[in-house]
Amino acid sequence: MRNFPRTSVLTLALLSSCCTPPSFAATYAYRGELSDRGVPAEGNYGFRLTFYAGSIGGAPIAPPTTLEGIAVRAGAFSAELDLDRALAGRDSAWLEVQVRDATGVFVPLAERTEVRPKETAAGVCWDTQGNTGTNGITDFLGTLDDQPLSFRVGNTRGLRLEPTLSGPPNVIAGATSNAVTTLAYGAAIGGGTLNVVNDTYGAVAGGQGNRAGDGDTVADSAQFATVGGGFSNVAFGALSTVAGGNANWARGAWSVSPGGQFNCAGGAYSFAGGYAAKVRPGAADQFGPCFGVELAPGASGDVGTFLWNDRQGPAVQSSGANQFLAYATGGVGFNTNAVGDATVSIANTEGGFALPSLRIFNFLADQILGGRVLISENGASSAGGYMNYDAFNNVFSIGTNTGSADVSTLRMSRGVGRVGVGRTPTANALEVEGDASKTTATAWLANSDARIKQEIEPISNALETLRRVHPVTFRYTDAYRDAHPSIEDRRYYNVVAQEFAAVFPDAVKSSREALPGQDGEGILQVDVHPALITTIAATQELADKLAALADRLESLERENAQLREHVVGTGSR
């Protein structure tokens, strides 16, 4: 079936006509719609078709064709007609339609309609209302030579199918400024304007000023490059992709930029997204977002590097291959969106709860949740060294993990400036669970400069003071050893704190560690240093007494010697 153009009329309207002759025949199928005083016509009607050379006036160019008894149902009709062979060969003709009214008189419709019989008869015609009986292999719309096929809308080309020299055709839709370079094949442009595909099997879905391919003279050096849309984006490398955004380049082969602005995915298999994320390329560019970026050592750029940059900061670039870099001033979260004030927050979602296992903060301490940094042993999920913050007890710990139990070596209580080795410190700046040792027997040093002291007085009655100190041997209770497994069950040497306090009250303090199973006052601690210094003073007192006794003894010995000499001398007379 071949369609003549639609024709507008007044009360009787011919809306469409079509024909389906062979290339030289004069048999046409004539279809249309007819209304009678504004409503769809119903009944049998007669039509007279007359063809003219112009839209008005003139003599008919062929005898009129009359169609009698044409059934019109709900305003629609269809009939076959024969045209003069000379008429069928004309490039253009104007059709005047007359319809027989109820009185039997043919009434002309309002205006003539231009038809193109020769063009219609050029071959198998595709009906604007659909065809039946077509062959999907032999019937087609298109060209048989090497010329492109164009489709227009509003007399502007909207789609162009281009033949190629060595492969599938190129499909170019959108503005006439869209183009595929010579020698490339299998390329597609979906729409937009000023878009170009430079390499085979490349694609630009739409947008403006986008390019797929590297633009060199070899049409298959960057195959399968794809740009989704946006403005001024370039998928430069083979199998590279830019999804959209503005001024983004996927320069390396297999590289990706998902969008954003001014991103450069310069390395093979690299990713650059957000704003001004620069993965270093292996070669310099003269323009574009990769221009001026530091070059990577290899020709493939920083291979496998992922880089994301937010919109808050300046441009950032990678520093090596296979990096995962994220610049996010609002914080980075893995398995959690509870970043808060953290720079990095990593959560463990085991059991359905996003419990943070690592949280690194800018300036504010974590006031709510704890966190852990584990340095694993041979990839184990638990065994190794760790740093842990217990938010419930406000204790930061550094230790080791065997896979079944933690061994906290160093513990620090929050906000008090105390450190515990093997224990949680409760009262002192440094507290040790168990023994402590040094490589030599020298003492711990303490500041004792005269310039930092006042009201210096000697220790008196040191011997008498030491007589009141009662050194003892003892064993720790079972309950205390259970609370401190490092304590051996043997006899120890020390003083009793309560007794020691009677002699040196300032040297006894509470540890704030409760007795096992009890509340109330903490276990008492002693500082035996006063006893040590007092012992030095007592030793000096003893030394003074020994010196006086020695002087006395020497004096008595002299007196005794003189007496013996006197006795001996008297006896000799």
Backbone torsions as a table, in degrees:
resi	resn	phi	psi	omega
1	MET	NA	138.0	177.8
2	ARG	-118.6	134.0	-175.9
3	ASN	-98.2	127.0	164.3
4	PHE	-76.5	159.5	177.3
5	PRO	-62.9	156.3	177.5
6	ARG	-64.8	149.9	-179.7
7	THR	-125.5	129.6	177.9
8	SER	-93.2	137.0	178.5
9	VAL	-134.4	-177.0	178.5
10	LEU	-88.0	-109.8	-175.9
11	THR	-71.5	-26.1	174.5
12	LEU	-111.7	125.0	-172.5
13	ALA	-123.2	130.0	169.7
14	LEU	-102.0	110.3	-172.4
15	LEU	-92.5	-30.8	-178.1
16	SER	-156.6	155.0	173.4
17	SER	-147.7	151.9	180.0
18	CYS	-147.3	162.3	179.9
19	CYS	-145.6	153.4	-179.8
20	THR	-141.1	68.8	177.8
21	PRO	-92.7	165.3	162.1
22	PRO	-67.6	177.2	-170.5
23	SER	-63.2	-23.9	-177.5
24	PHE	-119.7	-5.6	-173.4
25	ALA	-79.5	168.1	-179.5
26	ALA	-119.5	25.2	178.1
27	THR	-101.2	125.0	-176.9
28	TYR	-127.6	150.4	168.7
29	ALA	-95.7	125.7	-174.3
30	TYR	-114.7	118.9	-176.5
31	ARG	-128.8	155.3	176.6
32	GLY	-177.1	-171.0	177.4
33	GLU	-129.9	141.6	-174.6
34	LEU	-130.0	132.7	174.9
35	SER	-118.9	146.4	-178.8
36	ASP	-120.7	107.2	-177.9
37	ARG	54.6	43.7	171.7
38	GLY	90.1	-3.5	178.4
39	VAL	-123.2	153.3	179.2
40	PRO	-56.6	132.2	-179.2
41	ALA	-70.1	152.7	179.7
42	GLU	-143.6	123.9	178.8
43	GLY	135.1	-166.1	178.7
44	ASN	-104.6	132.2	-175.5
45	TYR	-130.2	159.8	173.1
46	GLY	-111.2	139.1	-180.0
47	PHE	-122.2	142.1	172.5
48	ARG	-123.7	123.4	-177.2
49	LEU	-112.2	123.3	-179.9
50	THR	-126.2	135.1	-176.3
51	PHE	-109.4	138.6	-178.9
52	TYR	-127.2	165.2	178.0
53	ALA	-80.3	-23.7	-177.9
54	GLY	-133.8	175.5	-175.7
55	SER	-75.1	-23.6	178.1
56	ILE	-140.5	151.6	175.1
57	GLY	63.7	-170.7	177.5
58	GLY	82.3	167.2	179.1
59	ALA	-93.2	153.1	176.4
60	PRO	-59.5	144.2	178.8
61	ILE	-93.9	-3.6	176.0
62	ALA	-157.5	156.0	178.9
63	PRO	-59.1	145.6	178.4
64	PRO	-61.3	149.9	176.6
65	THR	-111.4	124.7	-178.4
66	THR	-110.4	131.9	177.5
67	LEU	-114.6	117.8	-176.6
68	GLU	-106.4	149.0	173.0
69	GLY	61.2	36.7	179.8
70	ILE	-78.8	123.6	-179.1
71	ALA	-75.2	126.7	176.3
72	VAL	-115.4	118.2	-178.3
73	ARG	-121.4	122.5	-177.3
74	ALA	53.2	34.4	176.4
75	GLY	87.0	-9.1	-176.4
76	ALA	-103.4	146.6	178.1
77	PHE	-147.9	164.1	176.4
78	SER	-154.2	136.4	-179.4
79	ALA	-154.1	158.3	174.2
80	GLU	-97.2	147.7	177.2
81	LEU	-142.9	155.6	177.2
82	ASP	-110.2	132.9	177.6
83	LEU	-112.0	153.0	175.2
84	ASP	-59.9	140.4	-176.0
85	ARG	-60.5	-37.5	178.4
86	ALA	-63.9	-37.8	178.1
87	LEU	-65.7	-40.8	-179.1
88	ALA	-63.0	-20.8	-179.4
89	GLY	-93.1	1.9	-178.7
90	ARG	-78.5	146.1	175.1
91	ASP	-69.8	-36.2	-176.3
92	SER	-147.7	145.7	174.4
93	ALA	-153.0	157.6	-179.8
94	TRP	-114.1	124.5	-173.9
95	LEU	-97.2	126.8	173.2
96	GLU	-110.2	128.2	-176.5
97	VAL	-111.3	132.1	173.5
98	GLN	-122.8	141.9	-179.2
99	VAL	-121.6	134.3	-179.9
100	ARG	-75.1	128.4	-179.9
101	ASP	-90.3	-170.3	-174.7
102	ALA	-66.4	-22.1	-179.5
103	THR	-85.9	-5.7	-178.8
104	GLY	91.2	3.5	-179.7
105	VAL	-95.4	137.1	175.2
106	PHE	-76.1	124.4	-179.1
107	VAL	-106.2	121.6	179.5
108	PRO	-70.1	143.8	172.9
109	LEU	-76.7	171.0	-163.1
110	ALA	-66.2	-35.7	-172.1
111	GLU	-150.2	158.6	176.2
112	ARG	-82.0	156.1	-179.4
113	THR	-124.0	132.4	-179.8
114	GLU	-75.1	135.5	174.5
115	VAL	-130.6	162.3	-178.4
116	ARG	-127.9	82.3	-174.8
117	PRO	-59.6	-43.5	-177.7
118	LYS	-63.7	-44.1	179.7
119	GLU	-63.4	-38.5	-179.2
120	THR	-67.1	-35.9	-176.0
121	ALA	-87.0	9.3	-174.4
122	ALA	-67.2	-23.3	-179.9
123	GLY	-179.0	-159.6	178.6
124	VAL	-65.4	126.9	-175.2
125	CYS	-96.4	141.1	176.2
126	TRP	-98.7	121.2	-175.4
127	ASP	-75.0	135.6	178.2
128	THR	-68.2	-12.8	176.8
129	GLN	-106.1	12.9	175.5
130	GLY	103.3	152.2	-179.2
131	ASN	-121.5	156.7	172.0
132	THR	-128.2	158.9	176.5
133	GLY	74.3	18.2	179.8
134	THR	-81.6	159.7	177.5
135	ASN	-107.1	118.0	-175.3
136	GLY	-65.6	-13.5	-180.0
137	ILE	-97.4	-43.4	-174.3
138	THR	-95.3	-27.0	-179.0
139	ASP	-91.2	132.6	-178.0
140	PHE	-160.2	161.9	167.6
141	LEU	-103.1	128.1	178.7
142	GLY	155.6	-167.3	-176.2
143	THR	-111.5	153.1	176.6
144	LEU	-101.1	-13.8	178.6
145	ASP	-101.2	-164.6	-175.7
146	ASP	-94.4	26.8	178.9
147	GLN	-94.9	147.2	178.5
148	PRO	-70.7	160.7	176.7
149	LEU	-113.2	123.9	-176.9
150	SER	-115.6	145.8	173.9
151	PHE	-119.4	135.2	-177.4
152	ARG	-116.5	155.1	171.1
153	VAL	-141.0	130.4	-173.8
154	GLY	60.3	30.2	-178.0
155	ASN	61.6	22.2	174.8
156	THR	-121.3	132.4	-178.1
157	ARG	-60.8	125.8	178.1
158	GLY	-113.0	-19.5	-179.3
159	LEU	-149.3	137.0	-179.0
160	ARG	-136.1	126.8	175.7
161	LEU	-107.4	114.8	-173.7
162	GLU	-106.6	129.8	172.9
163	PRO	-71.3	155.3	178.7
164	THR	-125.9	167.5	-175.7
165	LEU	-79.7	-30.9	-170.1
166	SER	-138.9	13.9	-177.9
167	GLY	-164.4	-164.2	-179.6
168	PRO	-61.3	156.8	-179.7
169	PRO	-69.0	163.1	174.1
170	ASN	-96.5	140.1	179.8
171	VAL	-112.2	120.0	-175.8
172	ILE	-127.0	111.0	176.9
173	ALA	-111.3	168.1	178.4
174	GLY	92.4	-150.1	-174.1
175	ALA	-66.7	155.3	178.5
176	THR	-66.8	-14.3	177.7
177	SER	-77.9	-12.0	175.6
178	ASN	-72.2	142.0	-174.7
179	ALA	-155.8	155.6	171.3
180	VAL	-116.5	133.4	-175.5
181	THR	-70.6	158.9	-179.7
182	THR	-59.1	143.0	177.6
183	LEU	81.7	-19.8	175.9
184	ALA	-74.5	145.3	179.1
185	TYR	-140.4	163.4	-179.4
186	GLY	67.1	19.4	-177.6
187	ALA	-91.2	158.9	-178.8
188	ALA	-144.7	138.6	171.5
189	ILE	-126.6	121.2	-173.6
190	GLY	-82.6	-24.2	-178.6
191	GLY	169.5	-158.5	-179.6
192	GLY	77.9	-158.1	-176.5
193	THR	-147.1	151.3	177.6
194	LEU	58.7	31.5	178.3
195	ASN	-98.6	144.5	-176.1
196	VAL	-136.2	138.2	169.1
197	VAL	-112.6	121.9	-175.6
198	ASN	-97.2	-20.7	-172.8
199	ASP	-130.3	157.3	-176.1
200	THR	-55.1	138.7	178.9
201	TYR	60.9	18.8	174.1
202	GLY	-79.6	163.5	-178.0
203	ALA	-150.4	140.3	168.9
204	VAL	-127.0	118.4	-175.7
205	ALA	-73.5	-35.1	-178.9
206	GLY	176.5	-153.8	-179.0
207	GLY	84.4	-157.4	-176.6
208	GLN	-139.1	135.5	173.8
209	GLY	65.5	30.3	-179.7
210	ASN	-97.4	155.5	-176.9
211	ARG	-140.2	136.3	174.8
212	ALA	-117.0	118.3	-176.7
213	GLY	115.8	166.2	-173.0
214	ASP	-90.2	-12.2	175.4
215	GLY	79.2	12.6	175.9
216	ASP	-83.3	-171.1	-175.5
217	THR	-84.8	-3.3	-179.9
218	VAL	-103.0	118.6	-171.4
219	ALA	-78.1	-7.0	179.6
220	ASP	-122.5	20.9	179.8
221	SER	-79.9	-18.6	179.4
222	ALA	-137.1	57.4	-177.3
223	GLN	-66.6	155.6	172.9
224	PHE	64.9	18.6	175.1
225	ALA	-71.1	143.6	-173.3
226	THR	-139.1	134.2	170.7
227	VAL	-122.3	127.4	-178.8
228	GLY	-76.9	-36.7	-178.0
229	GLY	167.8	-149.7	-178.4
230	GLY	83.4	-155.4	-174.0
231	PHE	-133.6	126.8	172.6
232	SER	58.6	44.0	176.6
233	ASN	-102.1	151.4	-178.5
234	VAL	-135.0	120.9	168.6
235	ALA	-94.6	96.1	-166.9
236	PHE	-86.4	-41.5	-173.6
237	GLY	-87.4	161.9	176.2
238	ALA	-61.6	135.2	-179.7
239	LEU	57.4	25.4	177.6
240	SER	-89.0	162.3	-176.1
241	THR	-143.1	133.5	166.2
242	VAL	-121.3	118.7	-175.6
243	ALA	-75.1	-35.9	-178.3
244	GLY	173.9	-150.4	-178.4
245	GLY	83.5	-152.7	-174.4
246	ASN	-138.5	128.9	174.3
247	ALA	56.1	48.3	175.1
248	ASN	-109.0	140.8	178.4
249	TRP	-122.2	129.4	166.7
250	ALA	-102.1	89.3	-169.0
251	ARG	-83.6	-39.2	-178.0
252	GLY	-79.4	157.0	175.4
253	ALA	-62.5	138.5	-178.3
254	TRP	62.3	18.0	-179.4
255	SER	-86.0	163.4	-175.2
256	VAL	-141.2	136.6	164.0
257	SER	-127.0	117.7	-175.1
258	PRO	-76.7	-12.9	-177.4
259	GLY	147.3	-150.6	-176.1
260	GLY	82.2	-144.8	-173.9
261	GLN	-150.1	137.5	173.9
262	PHE	60.3	34.4	179.6
263	ASN	-93.7	147.9	180.0
264	CYS	-130.0	104.3	173.3
265	ALA	-89.5	81.1	-168.1
266	GLY	-81.0	-22.6	-177.4
267	GLY	-97.7	156.0	173.9
268	ALA	-60.7	139.7	-179.2
269	TYR	60.9	19.4	-177.2
270	SER	-90.4	168.2	-179.3
271	PHE	-137.5	129.9	177.4
272	ALA	-138.1	120.4	-177.4
273	GLY	-142.4	168.9	-179.0
274	GLY	91.4	-123.5	-176.8
275	TYR	-129.7	120.3	173.1
276	ALA	53.7	43.8	173.3
277	ALA	-88.5	123.5	-172.2
278	LYS	-119.7	103.9	169.8
279	VAL	-87.9	123.4	-170.1
280	ARG	-60.9	129.9	176.0
281	PRO	-84.7	174.1	177.7
282	GLY	-97.6	-7.9	178.7
283	ALA	-140.7	153.1	-176.0
284	ALA	-82.3	152.2	175.2
285	ASP	-118.5	155.9	-179.1
286	GLN	-90.6	-13.1	179.9
287	PHE	-160.3	178.2	177.3
288	GLY	89.0	176.8	-175.8
289	PRO	-68.0	-16.1	176.5
290	CYS	-89.3	-6.1	179.4
291	PHE	-66.7	132.0	177.3
292	GLY	82.8	-4.9	178.9
293	VAL	-74.4	139.3	177.7
294	GLU	-55.7	138.3	-177.6
295	LEU	-84.0	143.1	175.2
296	ALA	-77.1	160.5	-177.6
297	PRO	-63.0	-36.0	-176.3
298	GLY	-98.6	163.6	-178.0
299	ALA	-67.1	-22.5	-178.6
300	SER	-90.5	6.0	179.5
301	GLY	73.2	-163.9	178.0
302	ASP	-79.3	90.7	-173.4
303	VAL	-65.8	135.0	172.0
304	GLY	72.1	14.2	-178.0
305	THR	-88.8	136.2	177.3
306	PHE	-107.9	127.8	-178.7
307	LEU	-138.8	125.9	175.5
308	TRP	-126.3	135.3	178.6
309	ASN	-132.8	133.2	179.1
310	ASP	-79.6	-179.1	-173.3
311	ARG	-87.6	-1.5	-172.6
312	GLN	-84.8	-30.9	-173.1
313	GLY	-106.7	-176.4	177.8
314	PRO	-77.2	-179.1	176.1
315	ALA	-62.9	144.5	177.5
316	VAL	-129.6	153.7	-179.8
317	GLN	-135.7	159.3	-179.9
318	SER	-75.3	168.5	179.3
319	SER	-128.9	6.3	179.7
320	GLY	179.5	176.9	-179.1
321	ALA	-81.7	156.3	173.0
322	ASN	56.8	37.1	176.4
323	GLN	-96.7	153.9	170.3
324	PHE	-120.9	107.6	-173.3
325	LEU	-122.8	133.5	177.2
326	ALA	-137.7	121.8	175.9
327	TYR	-106.9	105.3	-176.0
328	ALA	-138.9	104.4	-176.7
329	THR	-66.4	-19.6	177.5
330	GLY	-86.0	-0.9	179.3
331	GLY	106.0	155.1	179.6
332	VAL	-117.3	130.6	179.0
333	GLY	-124.8	139.1	172.7
334	PHE	-121.7	122.5	-176.5
335	ASN	66.7	15.0	178.7
336	THR	-161.6	149.2	170.8
337	ASN	-107.5	6.3	179.1
338	ALA	-84.1	67.0	-177.9
339	VAL	-80.7	-43.2	178.7
340	GLY	59.4	-126.4	-179.7
341	ASP	-91.4	5.4	-176.4
342	ALA	-79.2	146.3	169.4
343	THR	-76.2	-43.1	177.6
344	VAL	-133.0	133.0	176.0
345	SER	-133.7	118.3	179.2
346	ILE	-117.5	127.4	-175.9
347	ALA	-117.3	152.4	173.3
348	ASN	-101.5	118.4	-175.4
349	THR	-94.2	13.6	-179.9
350	GLU	-60.7	133.7	-179.6
351	GLY	81.0	6.0	178.0
352	GLY	85.6	4.1	179.9
353	PHE	-113.5	130.9	179.0
354	ALA	-84.7	80.5	-178.4
355	LEU	-94.1	120.5	-175.7
356	PRO	-61.4	131.5	173.3
357	SER	-107.8	-13.3	173.3
358	LEU	-151.6	126.3	174.7
359	ARG	-139.2	119.7	178.8
360	ILE	-113.8	126.3	-172.1
361	PHE	-109.9	156.2	176.1
362	ASN	-71.5	-67.2	-175.4
363	PHE	-131.1	-32.5	-173.8
364	LEU	-88.9	136.6	178.2
365	ALA	-72.7	154.6	179.3
366	ASP	-76.1	114.8	-177.2
367	GLN	-98.3	-3.3	-171.8
368	ILE	-119.7	-58.3	-172.0
369	LEU	-113.1	157.0	176.0
370	GLY	-88.2	-177.0	179.0
371	GLY	-164.2	164.7	-178.3
372	ARG	-146.2	140.3	169.8
373	VAL	-114.9	119.2	-178.5
374	LEU	-113.7	126.3	171.2
375	ILE	-99.0	104.0	-167.5
376	SER	-76.8	161.2	178.9
377	GLU	-102.9	111.9	179.7
378	ASN	54.9	38.2	177.7
379	GLY	79.6	5.3	-179.7
380	ALA	-66.7	149.7	-177.7
381	SER	-81.1	-8.2	-178.1
382	SER	-135.0	-46.7	-173.0
383	ALA	-68.6	140.3	178.3
384	GLY	141.4	-162.5	175.8
385	GLY	-94.3	154.2	-177.3
386	TYR	-148.1	159.1	166.0
387	MET	-122.0	130.4	-172.0
388	ASN	-135.6	139.4	172.7
389	TYR	-116.9	121.4	178.6
390	ASP	-96.8	102.5	-175.9
391	ALA	-72.1	-21.5	-179.2
392	PHE	-77.0	-36.2	178.9
393	ASN	-104.5	-1.0	178.8
394	ASN	57.5	47.3	-177.5
395	VAL	-128.0	131.4	173.9
396	PHE	-102.0	130.9	-174.7
397	SER	-127.1	148.4	171.0
398	ILE	-126.9	128.7	-177.4
399	GLY	-167.6	-159.9	179.5
400	THR	-122.0	161.8	-179.1
401	ASN	-134.9	125.1	-178.1
402	THR	-86.6	-5.3	-174.4
403	GLY	102.9	-19.2	178.8
404	SER	-125.9	-22.8	-178.3
405	ALA	-152.5	148.2	175.7
406	ASP	-85.7	145.1	172.2
407	VAL	-122.4	95.0	-176.6
408	SER	-78.6	113.0	-179.4
409	THR	-86.3	-43.7	-175.6
410	LEU	-126.5	128.9	-179.4
411	ARG	-130.1	139.9	-180.0
412	MET	-133.9	125.7	177.9
413	SER	-81.8	139.9	-175.6
414	ARG	-71.4	132.9	169.6
415	GLY	78.9	5.3	-177.5
416	VAL	-120.4	-9.9	176.8
417	GLY	69.5	32.3	-180.0
418	ARG	-115.8	147.6	-179.8
419	VAL	-126.9	134.2	176.1
420	GLY	-119.5	138.4	175.3
421	VAL	-105.6	109.6	-178.3
422	GLY	78.6	3.7	-180.0
423	ARG	-157.5	162.7	175.3
424	THR	-85.5	119.4	-176.7
425	PRO	-68.8	140.6	-178.1
426	THR	-121.4	-24.3	-173.9
427	ALA	-137.5	-29.4	-171.0
428	ASN	-115.7	159.2	-179.6
429	ALA	-61.2	-33.8	176.8
430	LEU	-136.3	126.3	177.8
431	GLU	-132.0	137.4	-175.8
432	VAL	-122.0	131.7	173.3
433	GLU	-92.0	117.4	-178.5
434	GLY	91.4	-158.7	-174.9
435	ASP	-81.3	159.5	172.9
436	ALA	-134.6	146.6	-176.8
437	SER	-142.8	164.5	174.9
438	LYS	-130.4	163.7	-179.4
439	THR	-73.9	-21.6	177.1
440	THR	-128.9	170.9	-176.5
441	ALA	-90.6	9.2	178.9
442	THR	-67.2	158.0	-174.1
443	ALA	-84.8	163.4	169.5
444	TRP	-68.3	135.8	-178.6
445	LEU	-90.4	146.5	177.8
446	ALA	-138.3	147.2	178.0
447	ASN	-64.3	127.1	-178.0
448	SER	-144.7	29.5	-177.1
449	ASP	-68.4	138.0	179.1
450	ALA	-60.1	-26.7	-177.0
451	ARG	-72.6	-10.8	179.5
452	ILE	-109.2	11.8	-176.7
453	LYS	-121.5	152.2	174.5
454	GLN	-143.1	165.2	-177.9
455	GLU	53.0	47.0	-179.3
456	ILE	-74.8	127.0	179.8
457	GLU	-135.5	145.7	177.3
458	PRO	-73.1	158.0	176.9
459	ILE	-87.5	126.8	179.5
460	SER	-114.1	160.6	178.9
461	ASN	53.8	38.6	-177.5
462	ALA	-62.9	-41.7	-179.9
463	LEU	-62.6	-41.7	-179.0
464	GLU	-66.6	-37.4	178.6
465	THR	-65.0	-44.0	-178.1
466	LEU	-66.7	-27.1	177.7
467	ARG	-62.6	-22.4	-177.1
468	ARG	-88.7	-10.6	177.4
469	VAL	-87.1	130.9	-176.1
470	HIS	-114.3	91.1	173.7
471	PRO	-64.1	142.2	-177.4
472	VAL	-139.1	163.7	165.3
473	THR	-110.4	153.8	-174.8
474	PHE	-164.2	172.6	170.4
475	ARG	-124.0	145.7	177.4
476	TYR	-75.1	151.0	-179.6
477	THR	-68.1	157.3	178.9
478	ASP	-61.2	-40.0	-178.9
479	ALA	-63.5	-39.2	-179.3
480	TYR	-71.1	-37.8	177.7
481	ARG	-68.1	-33.0	176.0
482	ASP	-64.2	-36.3	178.7
483	ALA	-75.1	-21.2	-179.4
484	HIS	-132.4	83.8	-175.0
485	PRO	-61.0	-17.9	-179.0
486	SER	-72.4	-14.4	-176.9
487	ILE	-79.1	127.4	177.0
488	GLU	-80.3	152.4	177.3
489	ASP	-88.4	87.0	179.4
490	ARG	-152.3	179.5	-179.6
491	ARG	-86.5	139.6	-178.8
492	TYR	-121.7	162.2	-180.0
493	TYR	-117.3	129.1	176.9
494	ASN	-173.9	-161.6	175.1
495	VAL	-118.9	166.5	174.1
496	VAL	-90.8	124.5	-172.3
497	ALA	-57.1	-44.6	-178.3
498	GLN	-60.7	-40.1	178.6
499	GLU	-71.0	-40.0	-178.5
500	PHE	-63.9	-33.5	179.9
501	ALA	-64.3	-27.2	178.9
502	ALA	-69.3	-23.6	-179.1
503	VAL	-99.0	-45.3	-179.4
504	PHE	-125.4	79.9	-174.5
505	PRO	-63.0	-31.4	-178.8
506	ASP	-77.9	-8.3	-177.0
507	ALA	-97.9	7.5	179.4
508	VAL	-121.7	125.0	-179.9
509	LYS	-136.0	163.4	176.0
510	SER	-83.2	138.2	176.6
511	SER	-82.8	-9.9	-174.9
512	ARG	65.8	8.1	174.6
513	GLU	-94.0	119.0	-176.4
514	ALA	-68.9	153.2	173.5
515	LEU	-62.9	143.6	-179.2
516	PRO	-53.5	122.3	177.4
517	GLY	78.6	7.4	-176.8
518	GLN	-132.6	158.8	173.4
519	ASP	-107.9	-177.2	175.6
520	GLY	102.5	-152.6	-175.1
521	GLU	-61.8	140.5	-179.2
522	GLY	-71.3	165.5	177.8
523	ILE	-61.3	135.7	-177.9
524	LEU	-79.5	143.4	176.6
525	GLN	-117.7	152.4	179.8
526	VAL	-122.0	148.0	172.6
527	ASP	-112.3	103.5	-174.9
528	VAL	-79.8	1.3	-179.7
529	HIS	-59.4	-42.8	176.7
530	PRO	-56.1	-37.5	179.0
531	ALA	-66.4	-36.6	179.1
532	LEU	-63.7	-48.1	-179.4
533	ILE	-65.6	-38.8	177.7
534	THR	-63.7	-35.3	177.7
535	THR	-62.8	-37.7	177.3
536	ILE	-63.9	-43.7	178.9
537	ALA	-63.9	-40.5	178.9
538	ALA	-64.2	-39.0	178.3
539	THR	-63.1	-39.2	177.8
540	GLN	-65.5	-39.6	177.3
541	GLU	-61.3	-43.6	178.2
542	LEU	-63.0	-38.5	179.5
543	ALA	-63.4	-41.8	178.7
544	ASP	-62.7	-42.1	179.7
545	LYS	-66.0	-40.8	178.0
546	LEU	-64.4	-38.2	179.0
547	ALA	-65.9	-40.9	178.7
548	ALA	-65.1	-41.8	178.1
549	LEU	-64.4	-37.6	179.1
550	ALA	-65.4	-41.7	178.2
551	ASP	-63.8	-42.4	179.8
552	ARG	-62.8	-42.3	179.7
553	LEU	-63.8	-42.6	179.7
554	GLU	-63.8	-38.5	179.3
555	SER	-66.4	-42.0	179.3
556	LEU	-65.5	-38.1	179.8
557	GLU	-65.3	-38.5	178.0
558	ARG	-65.7	-44.2	179.2
559	GLU	-61.4	-39.8	-178.8
560	ASN	-66.9	-38.5	179.7
561	ALA	-66.7	-41.4	178.9
562	GLN	-64.4	-38.5	-179.9
563	LEU	-65.3	-41.6	179.7
564	ARG	-63.3	-41.6	179.2
565	GLU	-62.8	-38.3	179.6
566	HIS	-66.6	-40.9	-179.6
567	VAL	-66.0	-44.0	-178.3
568	VAL	-65.1	-41.4	-178.7
569	GLY	-66.1	-36.5	-179.7
570	THR	-68.7	-38.0	-178.0
571	GLY	-68.9	-26.5	-176.1
572	SER	-77.7	-17.4	177.3
573	ARG	-77.5	NA	NA
